[in-house]
Amino acid sequence: MTTISIRLDDNDKRELEEMCADMGMNISTFYMIYTKKALRDRRIPFEIAAPKDPFYSDANLRQLKKADKQLQDGRIIEKSFAELEAIADE
């Protein structure tokens, strides 16, 4: 047997201990299960992905579609940069 040490944020460790206790195990058992699963499947047992560009978030895409529809329907207000600055200064 080998001992492995890892560093965890204190809050993360406490939450992990509580979660493991709720499942009837300790952190050592948790990591043993994780390791066995990774070795059996030959992959990390969960998806790791880079966050999406926030520009393409569902909320932003809905807003862009709404703005495009308003533009297509001719429901736009045109302001010069100077007018926008004046509004911002109010």
Residue, then its C-alpha position, 0 to 999 in steps of 0.5 A: m500500500t502507498t500513501i498519497s497526500i493531497r491539498l484541499d481547501d478546508n471547506d471542500k474537505r469538510e463538505l467531502e467528509e460530510m458527503c462521504a459520511d452520508m454515504g457510509m464511507n470516509i474520504s480514503t474509501f471515496y478516493m479508492i472507489y474513484t481510482k478503481k473506476a478510473l482504472r477500470d474504464r481507462r478514463i476520468p469518470f466524469e466529463i472535464a470541459a472548458p467553459k463555453d464562451p459567455f457570448y454563446s450562453d443560452a441567455n445571451l443567444r435569446q437576447l440576440k434573437k430578440a434584438d434581431k427580431q426587433l430589428q427585422d420588425g423595424r422596432i429600433i431607436e437610433k441614437s448618436f454616440a453624443e446622445l448616448e453619452a448625454i443619457a448616461d450623464e443624466 
